[in-house]
Amino acid sequence: MTDVNVVFLISIFIVAIGYLIKRLGIIKEENGDVIAKIIFNVTLPAVILKFTSTIQFELSLILLPLVNLAFGLGMAAIGIISFRKHPNRLKGAMIMTMVGFNIAHFFFPLVEGIWGAAGMQYIALVDAGNAFTIFVLCYILASVYSPKNHEEGVKIDVKFILKRLIKSAPLMSYVIALTINFSGFTIPIIFSELIDVFARANTALALLLLGIFLNFKFGKAEWISIIKVLMLRYTLGLFVGLILFFFLPTIFDPLFRIIICLSLLLPVGLAVIPFSVEYDYDQKLVTMIVNLSIIFSFGLIWVLILILGV
């Protein structure tokens, strides 16, 4: 296990470099979309293939994606109830930011740096549940409340949703990785090495992207809704996470417990930013919540790892 403080400090430096090169005008925030596409379609699928295809499955591990799915469904229900009286444009944006986590860009680099391959096998399964939460549940909710879809009369049906899911590289990577795993197929060495090269690039690119997307120019108009979303996410995430950490049966090892606990305290998934553009939500508002959640999660997770001592 690598020293936690070293990993967090290195991560902060890389995020700061990303923010600095944006402030210097070397890269503009809109250029971050290109980096995000590279991560989503190349380096992240490589990470998924590298770790998920080699996981040694045990029945107890099914809890990892199931907890994420259950929490996502619960947060979606709470969001729908909490923002039911708001106009669709605000309601859809708030519900989107309550569902799903930024696991690949935010937590993968930290887990790999602190716990190595053992931690990555656990968090890859958490992200398998999160892939459904983000790319299916969150996407459907974004479509349902979208002012753009309502104006254009777009029909949200099974065919429409399936077409979008098939185009999701991370989601399809999980399907391929799990097929390889269960079939016992061995990836040829040349492709295995290629996957490993792309996977190693994911950490630096993901942390740089977080820095590029950081934005401290916050408005005042929607602060009540923003605080409401963050309070609900972190209060419920901390409550459920700590209960699981302390009260799971003894068959679950300490690393399993800390991963499942911290996975409920992660930032809002970056995918909501392109979703907000696609469906005509307030991108500035959505990005603001993403940025704040990154800051909160960074500090909270750092403190929890030191306190829980795993």
N, C-alpha and C positions, 0 to 999 in steps of 0.2 A: 504494500500500500504506500503510495507516494504521499509526502507531507501535504496535508490539506491546504495549509496557508500558501505554500509555494504554487500549487495548482491554481488557486483562486487569484493570486497576485499576477501570475502569468496571463490568466484569462482576462483580468482587468486591463492589463497592459495592451493586449491584442485588441480588445474592444475600444480602448482609448485611441489606439493607432487608427482604427477604422473611423472613429469620430473625427480625429485630427485631419486625416486626408480628405474628409468631406468638407470640413471647415476651411481648409486651404484651397478648396476648389479643384483638387486633383481628381476627385470623383464626386459627382453630384448624387443626391439622394435617389433621384429617379434611375441612376445607373445601377443602384442596388438591386433593381428588378432583374437585371441581367445576371448578376451574381446569384440571386435567389433561384433563377431558372437553372443555372448550372448545378447548384446544390440539390434542388428538387429532382432534377432529371439525370444527374451523373453521380455526384459524390455520395449523396444520401442513399440512393439505391445500392451503391457499392457497399456502404456500411451495413445495410440490411442484409444483403447477400452474404457478406463476410461472416456475420455473427449468427443470423437466424438459421442459415443452412447447416450450421454445425452444432446447434444447441442439443444437449442431451435432455430430451423431454422426460419429465416426471409428472404424474397426475397433479401434484401440488402446484406446479408452475402455471396451471390454467387460471389460478387466482389472479395472476398479474394482469392479463388483459381484461378479465371479467370485472375487477375492481374499477379499472379505468372506464370501462363501458358503463357500469352502473352509476358511477359518479357523474359521468357526462350526461346520462339520461336524467339523473336527478337535478343537475344544474340547469338543464334545458327546461324542465318543468318549473323550477323555481323562477327562472328568467321570464317565462311566458306569463306566470302569475304576477310577478313583481312589476312588469312593464306593460300589463294588459291595457292600461288606460292611455298609454302614449301613442302618438302617431306611428304608423308602420315604419317610416324611415328611421326613427330613433329606436323603436322597439326592436327591429331586426338587427340593428347595429349592436345594441346592448346584449341581446340574446346570443349573437355570434361570439362576442368577447367573453361570455360566461362558459362556453362549451369548448372543451379540448385544451391541449397544452402544447407548448413549444418544447418538445422533447429532443428532436433531432438537432436543432441548431443550438439550443441552450444547454441541455443536460448531457447529451452524448459526449461532448468534449470534456465535461467535468467528471463524469463517471469513468471514462477511459483513463483520464489522468490520475484519478484517485484510486480506483479499484481494478483497473485493467480489464482483461478479457472476462474475468468472473462477473464483474459488475455489468459489463456490456451485454452479456447473455441474458441477464435479468431485465435490463432496461429495454432491450430489443423487443422482448415479449410485451412489456408495458406499452411500447410504441405500436405494437400490432393492434392492440385495442384502441389506442389513440388514433391510429390511421382511420379506423371506422368512424370514431367520434368526430374527427375533423373533416374527412373527405366524404363522409356519407351524411351523418346526422347534422353537423354544422352547415354543410353545403345545402341540404334540403331546407333547413330553417331559413337560411339566407335567401333561397329561391322563393319560399312561401311568402315572406314579408317584403320582398323586393318591390320598391315603388316602380322600378323600371319594368319588371315583369307584369305588374298590374296595369301600367300604362299601355304596354304593347300587347297585352292579352296572351302572354306566353302560357302554354299548357304544361304544367309540371306533372309528368307521368313517369311510369317505370322506364319507358324507352329513353326519355330525356336523361333521367338520372343514370341509367346504365351506361349510356354513351360517355357521360362525363367521368364515371368511375373507371372505365376501361382506359381512358387517357391519362389516368393518374399513375405516374411512374413509381412513386413510393408504394402505393397500394398493390400494383402489379408485381413489384419486387418481393413483397411479402408472399404473394401467391406462389411465385417461382421458387423462392427460398424454402418455403414450407414443403413444396412438392419435391424439391431436391432432398430435403432432410428426411422426409418420410419414405421416399423411394430408395434411399441408401446410395444414390448416385454420387460419384465423386467428380468434382469439377476438375477438368484437365489443368495441369500445373501452369501452363501459359496464361489461361484465363484467370486462374486463382491469383497469380502474381499481378495481373492487370487490375483485377478488382481491388487487391490490397493497396496498390499505388493510388487509385482514386479514393479509396476509403481514408487513407492517411491525410489526404488533402482536405477532408471534410471539416476537421476541427478548426484549422486556421481560417478557412473561408467562412464558416458559420460564425465564428467570433468577430471577424472583421465586418460581416454583414450586420451584426447587432450594433456595432459602433456606427456604421453608416446610417442605420435607421433611427438612431437616437435623436430625439428632437425635444428641446427644452422650451420651445415657444408655446406655452399653454394658454388657452383662452379661459374665460370665466363662466360662460353661459351654461355649459353642460356639466359643471363640476359636481352637482348633486347626483346625477346619473352615474358619473365616473366613480365617485366615492362609493356609491351603492354597489356597483359591480365588483369593485375591488374588495370591499368589506365582505360581501357574500362569498366570493371565491376563496379568500384567504382564511376567513373564520371557519367556514365549513371544511375546507381542505385541511387546515391544521387540526381541527377536532377529529375528523375521521382518520387522518393519517396517524395521529398519536394513539388513538384507540387501537388501530391495527398494529402499530409498533409494539405496544405493551401487552396486548391481549391475544395476539395470534398464538395458536398452539406451539409447543416447543419443537415440533417437527420442522418449523421454518427457522433457518439460520439467521444470525444477526444482519448479514448483508442483505438478505431477502427483505427483512423487516425495514431496514433503513431506506432501501430503494423504493419500496411500496409506499412508505410514509412520505418521502420527499417528492415522489412523483405526483402527489396531489397538491403540491405547493409551487408548481412550475408556472412560468409566465403564459400569457395568452399566445396561442399558436400564430406564427407569422402568416399562415395561409389566409387568415381573415383579412389581411391587407389587400391581396389580389381579389378576394371575394367581394370586398367593399367597392372596389373599382368596377368589377364586372356587373354588380347589381345596383350601382348608383346609390350607395350609402355615403355618409360623410367620412371620407378617407382620413381627413385630419383628426377627427374625433377618435376613430378606430385606432389610428397610429399612436395617438396620445395614450390610450389605455394600454396598448402593447408596450410602449416605452416605460410607463410607470410600473407595469407588472414585472418587467425585466429587472428594474432597480429593486423592487420589493423582494422578489424571489432570490436575487443574488445575496442580499443581506440575510434574509431569513434562513436560507439553506446553509449558508456558511456557519451561522450561529448554531443551528440545530446539529450539524455534523460534529461541531466541537463539543456541544453539551452532551449529545447522546453517545459520543465516543466510539463510533463504529468505523 
